[in-house]
Amino acid sequence: MFLRWEDEVKKEIPVPDCLIMKNPSKYTEEDIAIINSYKSKMQMLQREQEKYKAILQADIVKTKGQSRHLKINVFTKEIE
């Protein structure tokens, strides 16, 4: 199965159990490593989501411009 970049940026990263169920004062070294990895993945995902959002916004602007241009052409042809 082929995974698209667009699908990947929409995924959620599961929150580690230690963040949900453990008191921070009881974290082990392993828990801290898992949490740091989670934070890193979250930051990377957020950057990718921001890139994707920018692409979508650019597409919206482009599509609106094309739509406006098409409407003007249709209107001009109707007048002629």
PyMOL Python script that loads the backbone (N, CA, C, O; Angstrom):
from pymol import cmd

cmd.read_pdbstr("""\
ATOM      1  N   MET A   1       0.848  -1.177   0.000  1.00  0.00           N
ATOM      2  CA  MET A   1       0.000   0.000   0.000  1.00  0.00           C
ATOM      3  C   MET A   1       0.891   1.238   0.000  1.00  0.00           C
ATOM      4  O   MET A   1       1.858   1.319   0.758  1.00  0.00           O
ATOM      5  N   PHE A   2       0.561   2.185  -0.845  1.00  0.00           N
ATOM      6  CA  PHE A   2       1.332   3.406  -0.992  1.00  0.00           C
ATOM      7  C   PHE A   2       0.773   4.489  -0.082  1.00  0.00           C
ATOM      8  O   PHE A   2      -0.411   4.814  -0.166  1.00  0.00           O
ATOM      9  N   LEU A   3       1.610   5.053   0.791  1.00  0.00           N
ATOM     10  CA  LEU A   3       1.170   6.122   1.674  1.00  0.00           C
ATOM     11  C   LEU A   3       1.566   7.464   1.081  1.00  0.00           C
ATOM     12  O   LEU A   3       2.720   7.679   0.711  1.00  0.00           O
ATOM     13  N   ARG A   4       0.603   8.355   0.996  1.00  0.00           N
ATOM     14  CA  ARG A   4       0.870   9.690   0.481  1.00  0.00           C
ATOM     15  C   ARG A   4       1.286  10.610   1.615  1.00  0.00           C
ATOM     16  O   ARG A   4       0.899  10.415   2.767  1.00  0.00           O
ATOM     17  N   TRP A   5       2.080  11.611   1.273  1.00  0.00           N
ATOM     18  CA  TRP A   5       2.533  12.591   2.250  1.00  0.00           C
ATOM     19  C   TRP A   5       1.339  13.280   2.895  1.00  0.00           C
ATOM     20  O   TRP A   5       1.344  13.533   4.099  1.00  0.00           O
ATOM     21  N   GLU A   6       0.313  13.587   2.102  1.00  0.00           N
ATOM     22  CA  GLU A   6      -0.883  14.254   2.614  1.00  0.00           C
ATOM     23  C   GLU A   6      -1.572  13.417   3.683  1.00  0.00           C
ATOM     24  O   GLU A   6      -2.109  13.958   4.649  1.00  0.00           O
ATOM     25  N   ASP A   7      -1.557  12.121   3.514  1.00  0.00           N
ATOM     26  CA  ASP A   7      -2.170  11.230   4.492  1.00  0.00           C
ATOM     27  C   ASP A   7      -1.339  11.165   5.769  1.00  0.00           C
ATOM     28  O   ASP A   7      -1.882  11.083   6.871  1.00  0.00           O
ATOM     29  N   GLU A   8      -0.027  11.204   5.610  1.00  0.00           N
ATOM     30  CA  GLU A   8       0.861  11.124   6.768  1.00  0.00           C
ATOM     31  C   GLU A   8       0.721  12.338   7.683  1.00  0.00           C
ATOM     32  O   GLU A   8       0.750  12.201   8.906  1.00  0.00           O
ATOM     33  N   VAL A   9       0.569  13.531   7.091  1.00  0.00           N
ATOM     34  CA  VAL A   9       0.490  14.734   7.922  1.00  0.00           C
ATOM     35  C   VAL A   9      -0.856  14.865   8.632  1.00  0.00           C
ATOM     36  O   VAL A   9      -1.012  15.681   9.541  1.00  0.00           O
ATOM     37  N   LYS A  10      -1.811  14.065   8.215  1.00  0.00           N
ATOM     38  CA  LYS A  10      -3.127  14.087   8.867  1.00  0.00           C
ATOM     39  C   LYS A  10      -3.203  13.127  10.054  1.00  0.00           C
ATOM     40  O   LYS A  10      -4.137  13.189  10.853  1.00  0.00           O
ATOM     41  N   LYS A  11      -2.224  12.249  10.161  1.00  0.00           N
ATOM     42  CA  LYS A  11      -2.233  11.259  11.238  1.00  0.00           C
ATOM     43  C   LYS A  11      -1.942  11.905  12.581  1.00  0.00           C
ATOM     44  O   LYS A  11      -1.309  12.958  12.664  1.00  0.00           O
ATOM     45  N   GLU A  12      -2.410  11.261  13.611  1.00  0.00           N
ATOM     46  CA  GLU A  12      -2.110  11.697  14.972  1.00  0.00           C
ATOM     47  C   GLU A  12      -1.077  10.748  15.566  1.00  0.00           C
ATOM     48  O   GLU A  12      -1.085   9.545  15.305  1.00  0.00           O
ATOM     49  N   ILE A  13      -0.199  11.314  16.360  1.00  0.00           N
ATOM     50  CA  ILE A  13       0.809  10.504  17.047  1.00  0.00           C
ATOM     51  C   ILE A  13       0.236  10.125  18.406  1.00  0.00           C
ATOM     52  O   ILE A  13      -0.175  11.000  19.167  1.00  0.00           O
ATOM     53  N   PRO A  14       0.204   8.830  18.720  1.00  0.00           N
ATOM     54  CA  PRO A  14      -0.377   8.415  20.000  1.00  0.00           C
ATOM     55  C   PRO A  14       0.425   8.947  21.189  1.00  0.00           C
ATOM     56  O   PRO A  14       1.655   8.930  21.193  1.00  0.00           O
ATOM     57  N   VAL A  15      -0.299   9.409  22.177  1.00  0.00           N
ATOM     58  CA  VAL A  15       0.324   9.927  23.391  1.00  0.00           C
ATOM     59  C   VAL A  15       0.842   8.734  24.205  1.00  0.00           C
ATOM     60  O   VAL A  15       0.110   7.767  24.418  1.00  0.00           O
ATOM     61  N   PRO A  16       2.080   8.797  24.651  1.00  0.00           N
ATOM     62  CA  PRO A  16       2.617   7.692  25.451  1.00  0.00           C
ATOM     63  C   PRO A  16       1.822   7.497  26.749  1.00  0.00           C
ATOM     64  O   PRO A  16       1.362   8.458  27.367  1.00  0.00           O
ATOM     65  N   ASP A  17       1.680   6.260  27.132  1.00  0.00           N
ATOM     66  CA  ASP A  17       0.926   5.940  28.356  1.00  0.00           C
ATOM     67  C   ASP A  17       1.499   6.631  29.585  1.00  0.00           C
ATOM     68  O   ASP A  17       0.755   7.033  30.480  1.00  0.00           O
ATOM     69  N   CYS A  18       2.819   6.769  29.629  1.00  0.00           N
ATOM     70  CA  CYS A  18       3.424   7.371  30.820  1.00  0.00           C
ATOM     71  C   CYS A  18       2.980   8.827  31.001  1.00  0.00           C
ATOM     72  O   CYS A  18       2.923   9.315  32.130  1.00  0.00           O
ATOM     73  N   LEU A  19       2.667   9.520  29.914  1.00  0.00           N
ATOM     74  CA  LEU A  19       2.184  10.897  30.032  1.00  0.00           C
ATOM     75  C   LEU A  19       0.765  10.957  30.580  1.00  0.00           C
ATOM     76  O   LEU A  19       0.366  11.931  31.218  1.00  0.00           O
ATOM     77  N   ILE A  20       0.028   9.913  30.321  1.00  0.00           N
ATOM     78  CA  ILE A  20      -1.375   9.881  30.745  1.00  0.00           C
ATOM     79  C   ILE A  20      -1.526   9.333  32.161  1.00  0.00           C
ATOM     80  O   ILE A  20      -2.278   9.873  32.973  1.00  0.00           O
ATOM     81  N   MET A  21      -0.803   8.258  32.442  1.00  0.00           N
ATOM     82  CA  MET A  21      -1.065   7.520  33.675  1.00  0.00           C
ATOM     83  C   MET A  21      -0.070   7.752  34.804  1.00  0.00           C
ATOM     84  O   MET A  21      -0.357   7.398  35.948  1.00  0.00           O
ATOM     85  N   LYS A  22       1.083   8.332  34.518  1.00  0.00           N
ATOM     86  CA  LYS A  22       2.104   8.449  35.556  1.00  0.00           C
ATOM     87  C   LYS A  22       2.252   9.882  36.044  1.00  0.00           C
ATOM     88  O   LYS A  22       2.050  10.849  35.309  1.00  0.00           O
ATOM     89  N   ASN A  23       2.607   9.969  37.285  1.00  0.00           N
ATOM     90  CA  ASN A  23       2.968  11.243  37.876  1.00  0.00           C
ATOM     91  C   ASN A  23       4.375  11.586  37.370  1.00  0.00           C
ATOM     92  O   ASN A  23       5.255  10.726  37.385  1.00  0.00           O
ATOM     93  N   PRO A  24       4.603  12.827  36.922  1.00  0.00           N
ATOM     94  CA  PRO A  24       5.934  13.176  36.402  1.00  0.00           C
ATOM     95  C   PRO A  24       7.082  12.891  37.369  1.00  0.00           C
ATOM     96  O   PRO A  24       8.206  12.643  36.933  1.00  0.00           O
ATOM     97  N   SER A  25       6.821  12.921  38.635  1.00  0.00           N
ATOM     98  CA  SER A  25       7.895  12.640  39.594  1.00  0.00           C
ATOM     99  C   SER A  25       8.278  11.152  39.594  1.00  0.00           C
ATOM    100  O   SER A  25       9.323  10.785  40.131  1.00  0.00           O
ATOM    101  N   LYS A  26       7.454  10.310  39.007  1.00  0.00           N
ATOM    102  CA  LYS A  26       7.699   8.865  38.974  1.00  0.00           C
ATOM    103  C   LYS A  26       8.277   8.391  37.632  1.00  0.00           C
ATOM    104  O   LYS A  26       8.438   7.188  37.428  1.00  0.00           O
ATOM    105  N   TYR A  27       8.591   9.314  36.718  1.00  0.00           N
ATOM    106  CA  TYR A  27       9.124   8.920  35.423  1.00  0.00           C
ATOM    107  C   TYR A  27      10.474   8.224  35.572  1.00  0.00           C
ATOM    108  O   TYR A  27      11.330   8.622  36.363  1.00  0.00           O
ATOM    109  N   THR A  28      10.623   7.173  34.782  1.00  0.00           N
ATOM    110  CA  THR A  28      11.913   6.479  34.721  1.00  0.00           C
ATOM    111  C   THR A  28      12.718   7.072  33.556  1.00  0.00           C
ATOM    112  O   THR A  28      12.210   7.903  32.803  1.00  0.00           O
ATOM    113  N   GLU A  29      13.945   6.649  33.420  1.00  0.00           N
ATOM    114  CA  GLU A  29      14.771   7.116  32.298  1.00  0.00           C
ATOM    115  C   GLU A  29      14.130   6.711  30.965  1.00  0.00           C
ATOM    116  O   GLU A  29      14.156   7.459  29.988  1.00  0.00           O
ATOM    117  N   GLU A  30      13.560   5.517  30.959  1.00  0.00           N
ATOM    118  CA  GLU A  30      12.884   5.039  29.743  1.00  0.00           C
ATOM    119  C   GLU A  30      11.686   5.923  29.415  1.00  0.00           C
ATOM    120  O   GLU A  30      11.461   6.259  28.252  1.00  0.00           O
ATOM    121  N   ASP A  31      10.919   6.300  30.434  1.00  0.00           N
ATOM    122  CA  ASP A  31       9.769   7.180  30.223  1.00  0.00           C
ATOM    123  C   ASP A  31      10.214   8.521  29.649  1.00  0.00           C
ATOM    124  O   ASP A  31       9.590   9.054  28.731  1.00  0.00           O
ATOM    125  N   ILE A  32      11.286   9.053  30.193  1.00  0.00           N
ATOM    126  CA  ILE A  32      11.800  10.343  29.728  1.00  0.00           C
ATOM    127  C   ILE A  32      12.239  10.243  28.265  1.00  0.00           C
ATOM    128  O   ILE A  32      11.998  11.160  27.479  1.00  0.00           O
ATOM    129  N   ALA A  33      12.874   9.145  27.907  1.00  0.00           N
ATOM    130  CA  ALA A  33      13.295   8.938  26.522  1.00  0.00           C
ATOM    131  C   ALA A  33      12.077   8.843  25.603  1.00  0.00           C
ATOM    132  O   ALA A  33      12.081   9.397  24.504  1.00  0.00           O
ATOM    133  N   ILE A  34      11.049   8.150  26.049  1.00  0.00           N
ATOM    134  CA  ILE A  34       9.817   8.012  25.266  1.00  0.00           C
ATOM    135  C   ILE A  34       9.154   9.380  25.097  1.00  0.00           C
ATOM    136  O   ILE A  34       8.687   9.712  24.008  1.00  0.00           O
ATOM    137  N   ILE A  35       9.112  10.159  26.151  1.00  0.00           N
ATOM    138  CA  ILE A  35       8.503  11.487  26.104  1.00  0.00           C
ATOM    139  C   ILE A  35       9.282  12.407  25.168  1.00  0.00           C
ATOM    140  O   ILE A  35       8.686  13.145  24.383  1.00  0.00           O
ATOM    141  N   ASN A  36      10.597  12.366  25.248  1.00  0.00           N
ATOM    142  CA  ASN A  36      11.419  13.193  24.353  1.00  0.00           C
ATOM    143  C   ASN A  36      11.214  12.806  22.898  1.00  0.00           C
ATOM    144  O   ASN A  36      11.151  13.668  22.022  1.00  0.00           O
ATOM    145  N   SER A  37      11.110  11.518  22.646  1.00  0.00           N
ATOM    146  CA  SER A  37      10.848  11.040  21.292  1.00  0.00           C
ATOM    147  C   SER A  37       9.475  11.522  20.818  1.00  0.00           C
ATOM    148  O   SER A  37       9.326  11.954  19.674  1.00  0.00           O
ATOM    149  N   TYR A  38       8.491  11.449  21.683  1.00  0.00           N
ATOM    150  CA  TYR A  38       7.138  11.902  21.365  1.00  0.00           C
ATOM    151  C   TYR A  38       7.137  13.395  21.034  1.00  0.00           C
ATOM    152  O   TYR A  38       6.526  13.816  20.052  1.00  0.00           O
ATOM    153  N   LYS A  39       7.820  14.190  21.853  1.00  0.00           N
ATOM    154  CA  LYS A  39       7.879  15.633  21.613  1.00  0.00           C
ATOM    155  C   LYS A  39       8.546  15.933  20.268  1.00  0.00           C
ATOM    156  O   LYS A  39       8.102  16.809  19.525  1.00  0.00           O
ATOM    157  N   SER A  40       9.600  15.204  19.971  1.00  0.00           N
ATOM    158  CA  SER A  40      10.304  15.392  18.705  1.00  0.00           C
ATOM    159  C   SER A  40       9.394  15.067  17.521  1.00  0.00           C
ATOM    160  O   SER A  40       9.336  15.815  16.545  1.00  0.00           O
ATOM    161  N   LYS A  41       8.690  13.948  17.621  1.00  0.00           N
ATOM    162  CA  LYS A  41       7.765  13.551  16.558  1.00  0.00           C
ATOM    163  C   LYS A  41       6.642  14.570  16.400  1.00  0.00           C
ATOM    164  O   LYS A  41       6.230  14.875  15.281  1.00  0.00           O
ATOM    165  N   MET A  42       6.149  15.092  17.514  1.00  0.00           N
ATOM    166  CA  MET A  42       5.084  16.090  17.469  1.00  0.00           C
ATOM    167  C   MET A  42       5.557  17.379  16.788  1.00  0.00           C
ATOM    168  O   MET A  42       4.824  17.974  15.997  1.00  0.00           O
ATOM    169  N   GLN A  43       6.775  17.801  17.098  1.00  0.00           N
ATOM    170  CA  GLN A  43       7.317  19.007  16.470  1.00  0.00           C
ATOM    171  C   GLN A  43       7.486  18.810  14.964  1.00  0.00           C
ATOM    172  O   GLN A  43       7.154  19.694  14.174  1.00  0.00           O
ATOM    173  N   MET A  44       8.003  17.643  14.574  1.00  0.00           N
ATOM    174  CA  MET A  44       8.185  17.351  13.162  1.00  0.00           C
ATOM    175  C   MET A  44       6.836  17.312  12.446  1.00  0.00           C
ATOM    176  O   MET A  44       6.693  17.856  11.351  1.00  0.00           O
ATOM    177  N   LEU A  45       5.854  16.672  13.066  1.00  0.00           N
ATOM    178  CA  LEU A  45       4.524  16.590  12.476  1.00  0.00           C
ATOM    179  C   LEU A  45       3.911  17.985  12.344  1.00  0.00           C
ATOM    180  O   LEU A  45       3.281  18.292  11.332  1.00  0.00           O
ATOM    181  N   GLN A  46       4.090  18.811  13.339  1.00  0.00           N
ATOM    182  CA  GLN A  46       3.545  20.167  13.291  1.00  0.00           C
ATOM    183  C   GLN A  46       4.173  20.964  12.145  1.00  0.00           C
ATOM    184  O   GLN A  46       3.471  21.689  11.441  1.00  0.00           O
ATOM    185  N   ARG A  47       5.483  20.835  11.955  1.00  0.00           N
ATOM    186  CA  ARG A  47       6.141  21.524  10.834  1.00  0.00           C
ATOM    187  C   ARG A  47       5.583  21.033   9.498  1.00  0.00           C
ATOM    188  O   ARG A  47       5.333  21.833   8.597  1.00  0.00           O
ATOM    189  N   GLU A  48       5.391  19.729   9.371  1.00  0.00           N
ATOM    190  CA  GLU A  48       4.852  19.168   8.133  1.00  0.00           C
ATOM    191  C   GLU A  48       3.415  19.625   7.907  1.00  0.00           C
ATOM    192  O   GLU A  48       3.020  19.895   6.773  1.00  0.00           O
ATOM    193  N   GLN A  49       2.633  19.713   8.980  1.00  0.00           N
ATOM    194  CA  GLN A  49       1.257  20.184   8.859  1.00  0.00           C
ATOM    195  C   GLN A  49       1.212  21.652   8.440  1.00  0.00           C
ATOM    196  O   GLN A  49       0.334  22.055   7.679  1.00  0.00           O
ATOM    197  N   GLU A  50       2.149  22.442   8.932  1.00  0.00           N
ATOM    198  CA  GLU A  50       2.214  23.846   8.536  1.00  0.00           C
ATOM    199  C   GLU A  50       2.570  23.975   7.055  1.00  0.00           C
ATOM    200  O   GLU A  50       2.029  24.833   6.356  1.00  0.00           O
ATOM    201  N   LYS A  51       3.480  23.122   6.576  1.00  0.00           N
ATOM    202  CA  LYS A  51       3.818  23.110   5.148  1.00  0.00           C
ATOM    203  C   LYS A  51       2.591  22.744   4.322  1.00  0.00           C
ATOM    204  O   LYS A  51       2.303  23.375   3.305  1.00  0.00           O
ATOM    205  N   TYR A  52       1.877  21.724   4.768  1.00  0.00           N
ATOM    206  CA  TYR A  52       0.688  21.260   4.051  1.00  0.00           C
ATOM    207  C   TYR A  52      -0.375  22.352   4.026  1.00  0.00           C
ATOM    208  O   TYR A  52      -1.027  22.568   3.004  1.00  0.00           O
ATOM    209  N   LYS A  53      -0.547  23.033   5.142  1.00  0.00           N
ATOM    210  CA  LYS A  53      -1.517  24.126   5.221  1.00  0.00           C
ATOM    211  C   LYS A  53      -1.155  25.235   4.237  1.00  0.00           C
ATOM    212  O   LYS A  53      -2.032  25.771   3.560  1.00  0.00           O
ATOM    213  N   ALA A  54       0.118  25.579   4.152  1.00  0.00           N
ATOM    214  CA  ALA A  54       0.564  26.615   3.222  1.00  0.00           C
ATOM    215  C   ALA A  54       0.294  26.201   1.776  1.00  0.00           C
ATOM    216  O   ALA A  54      -0.117  27.022   0.956  1.00  0.00           O
ATOM    217  N   ILE A  55       0.524  24.937   1.474  1.00  0.00           N
ATOM    218  CA  ILE A  55       0.250  24.432   0.126  1.00  0.00           C
ATOM    219  C   ILE A  55      -1.240  24.538  -0.184  1.00  0.00           C
ATOM    220  O   ILE A  55      -1.622  24.982  -1.267  1.00  0.00           O
ATOM    221  N   LEU A  56      -2.070  24.135   0.756  1.00  0.00           N
ATOM    222  CA  LEU A  56      -3.517  24.201   0.541  1.00  0.00           C
ATOM    223  C   LEU A  56      -3.991  25.646   0.376  1.00  0.00           C
ATOM    224  O   LEU A  56      -4.838  25.928  -0.472  1.00  0.00           O
ATOM    225  N   GLN A  57      -3.451  26.553   1.178  1.00  0.00           N
ATOM    226  CA  GLN A  57      -3.839  27.955   1.065  1.00  0.00           C
ATOM    227  C   GLN A  57      -3.416  28.531  -0.282  1.00  0.00           C
ATOM    228  O   GLN A  57      -4.162  29.305  -0.882  1.00  0.00           O
ATOM    229  N   ALA A  58      -2.239  28.168  -0.761  1.00  0.00           N
ATOM    230  CA  ALA A  58      -1.780  28.619  -2.076  1.00  0.00           C
ATOM    231  C   ALA A  58      -2.689  28.068  -3.173  1.00  0.00           C
ATOM    232  O   ALA A  58      -3.002  28.769  -4.135  1.00  0.00           O
ATOM    233  N   ASP A  59      -3.108  26.822  -3.028  1.00  0.00           N
ATOM    234  CA  ASP A  59      -4.029  26.223  -3.999  1.00  0.00           C
ATOM    235  C   ASP A  59      -5.373  26.941  -4.008  1.00  0.00           C
ATOM    236  O   ASP A  59      -5.974  27.122  -5.066  1.00  0.00           O
ATOM    237  N   ILE A  60      -5.841  27.346  -2.846  1.00  0.00           N
ATOM    238  CA  ILE A  60      -7.113  28.075  -2.752  1.00  0.00           C
ATOM    239  C   ILE A  60      -7.008  29.394  -3.507  1.00  0.00           C
ATOM    240  O   ILE A  60      -7.891  29.741  -4.290  1.00  0.00           O
ATOM    241  N   VAL A  61      -5.932  30.122  -3.269  1.00  0.00           N
ATOM    242  CA  VAL A  61      -5.731  31.411  -3.948  1.00  0.00           C
ATOM    243  C   VAL A  61      -5.665  31.201  -5.458  1.00  0.00           C
ATOM    244  O   VAL A  61      -6.280  31.945  -6.223  1.00  0.00           O
ATOM    245  N   LYS A  62      -4.923  30.194  -5.876  1.00  0.00           N
ATOM    246  CA  LYS A  62      -4.778  29.901  -7.302  1.00  0.00           C
ATOM    247  C   LYS A  62      -6.131  29.534  -7.919  1.00  0.00           C
ATOM    248  O   LYS A  62      -6.475  30.009  -9.001  1.00  0.00           O
ATOM    249  N   THR A  63      -6.879  28.701  -7.235  1.00  0.00           N
ATOM    250  CA  THR A  63      -8.181  28.265  -7.745  1.00  0.00           C
ATOM    251  C   THR A  63      -9.158  29.432  -7.833  1.00  0.00           C
ATOM    252  O   THR A  63      -9.904  29.545  -8.805  1.00  0.00           O
ATOM    253  N   LYS A  64      -9.156  30.301  -6.822  1.00  0.00           N
ATOM    254  CA  LYS A  64     -10.036  31.471  -6.861  1.00  0.00           C
ATOM    255  C   LYS A  64      -9.681  32.373  -8.033  1.00  0.00           C
ATOM    256  O   LYS A  64     -10.565  32.903  -8.705  1.00  0.00           O
ATOM    257  N   GLY A  65      -8.382  32.547  -8.279  1.00  0.00           N
ATOM    258  CA  GLY A  65      -7.942  33.371  -9.406  1.00  0.00           C
ATOM    259  C   GLY A  65      -8.359  32.776 -10.730  1.00  0.00           C
ATOM    260  O   GLY A  65      -8.811  33.494 -11.622  1.00  0.00           O
ATOM    261  N   GLN A  66      -8.213  31.469 -10.868  1.00  0.00           N
ATOM    262  CA  GLN A  66      -8.621  30.799 -12.105  1.00  0.00           C
ATOM    263  C   GLN A  66     -10.130  30.882 -12.292  1.00  0.00           C
ATOM    264  O   GLN A  66     -10.614  31.093 -13.405  1.00  0.00           O
ATOM    265  N   SER A  67     -10.862  30.719 -11.212  1.00  0.00           N
ATOM    266  CA  SER A  67     -12.318  30.780 -11.278  1.00  0.00           C
ATOM    267  C   SER A  67     -12.766  32.177 -11.696  1.00  0.00           C
ATOM    268  O   SER A  67     -13.651  32.327 -12.539  1.00  0.00           O
ATOM    269  N   ARG A  68     -12.156  33.187 -11.107  1.00  0.00           N
ATOM    270  CA  ARG A  68     -12.501  34.568 -11.440  1.00  0.00           C
ATOM    271  C   ARG A  68     -12.195  34.844 -12.905  1.00  0.00           C
ATOM    272  O   ARG A  68     -12.990  35.476 -13.600  1.00  0.00           O
ATOM    273  N   HIS A  69     -11.051  34.376 -13.372  1.00  0.00           N
ATOM    274  CA  HIS A  69     -10.658  34.577 -14.762  1.00  0.00           C
ATOM    275  C   HIS A  69     -11.642  33.876 -15.698  1.00  0.00           C
ATOM    276  O   HIS A  69     -12.022  34.435 -16.727  1.00  0.00           O
ATOM    277  N   LEU A  70     -12.049  32.683 -15.355  1.00  0.00           N
ATOM    278  CA  LEU A  70     -12.996  31.925 -16.173  1.00  0.00           C
ATOM    279  C   LEU A  70     -14.342  32.634 -16.227  1.00  0.00           C
ATOM    280  O   LEU A  70     -14.957  32.716 -17.290  1.00  0.00           O
ATOM    281  N   LYS A  71     -14.802  33.145 -15.094  1.00  0.00           N
ATOM    282  CA  LYS A  71     -16.078  33.869 -15.063  1.00  0.00           C
ATOM    283  C   LYS A  71     -16.027  35.114 -15.930  1.00  0.00           C
ATOM    284  O   LYS A  71     -16.996  35.433 -16.619  1.00  0.00           O
ATOM    285  N   ILE A  72     -14.904  35.820 -15.903  1.00  0.00           N
ATOM    286  CA  ILE A  72     -14.755  37.022 -16.728  1.00  0.00           C
ATOM    287  C   ILE A  72     -14.791  36.648 -18.203  1.00  0.00           C
ATOM    288  O   ILE A  72     -15.426  37.336 -19.002  1.00  0.00           O
ATOM    289  N   ASN A  73     -14.111  35.559 -18.571  1.00  0.00           N
ATOM    290  CA  ASN A  73     -14.112  35.121 -19.973  1.00  0.00           C
ATOM    291  C   ASN A  73     -15.509  34.723 -20.428  1.00  0.00           C
ATOM    292  O   ASN A  73     -15.919  35.077 -21.533  1.00  0.00           O
ATOM    293  N   VAL A  74     -16.234  34.005 -19.609  1.00  0.00           N
ATOM    294  CA  VAL A  74     -17.597  33.587 -19.955  1.00  0.00           C
ATOM    295  C   VAL A  74     -18.489  34.804 -20.098  1.00  0.00           C
ATOM    296  O   VAL A  74     -19.286  34.883 -21.033  1.00  0.00           O
ATOM    297  N   PHE A  75     -18.366  35.755 -19.182  1.00  0.00           N
ATOM    298  CA  PHE A  75     -19.161  36.967 -19.219  1.00  0.00           C
ATOM    299  C   PHE A  75     -18.835  37.770 -20.491  1.00  0.00           C
ATOM    300  O   PHE A  75     -19.736  38.273 -21.162  1.00  0.00           O
ATOM    301  N   THR A  76     -17.556  37.881 -20.807  1.00  0.00           N
ATOM    302  CA  THR A  76     -17.138  38.629 -22.002  1.00  0.00           C
ATOM    303  C   THR A  76     -17.696  37.987 -23.264  1.00  0.00           C
ATOM    304  O   THR A  76     -18.137  38.688 -24.174  1.00  0.00           O
ATOM    305  N   LYS A  77     -17.679  36.673 -23.325  1.00  0.00           N
ATOM    306  CA  LYS A  77     -18.221  35.980 -24.511  1.00  0.00           C
ATOM    307  C   LYS A  77     -19.728  36.172 -24.624  1.00  0.00           C
ATOM    308  O   LYS A  77     -20.261  36.257 -25.730  1.00  0.00           O
ATOM    309  N   GLU A  78     -20.423  36.241 -23.483  1.00  0.00           N
ATOM    310  CA  GLU A  78     -21.865  36.448 -23.498  1.00  0.00           C
ATOM    311  C   GLU A  78     -22.215  37.847 -23.999  1.00  0.00           C
ATOM    312  O   GLU A  78     -23.231  38.038 -24.667  1.00  0.00           O
ATOM    313  N   ILE A  79     -21.384  38.806 -23.679  1.00  0.00           N
ATOM    314  CA  ILE A  79     -21.623  40.182 -24.096  1.00  0.00           C
ATOM    315  C   ILE A  79     -21.394  40.337 -25.592  1.00  0.00           C
ATOM    316  O   ILE A  79     -22.110  41.082 -26.260  1.00  0.00           O
ATOM    317  N   GLU A  80     -20.398  39.634 -26.117  1.00  0.00           N
ATOM    318  CA  GLU A  80     -20.066  39.767 -27.536  1.00  0.00           C
ATOM    319  C   GLU A  80     -21.128  39.220 -28.382  1.00  0.00           C
ATOM    320  O   GLU A  80     -21.016  39.247 -29.607  1.00  0.00           O
TER     321      GLU A  80
END
""", "prot")
cmd.dss("prot")
cmd.show_as("cartoon", "prot")
cmd.util.cbc("prot")
cmd.orient("prot")
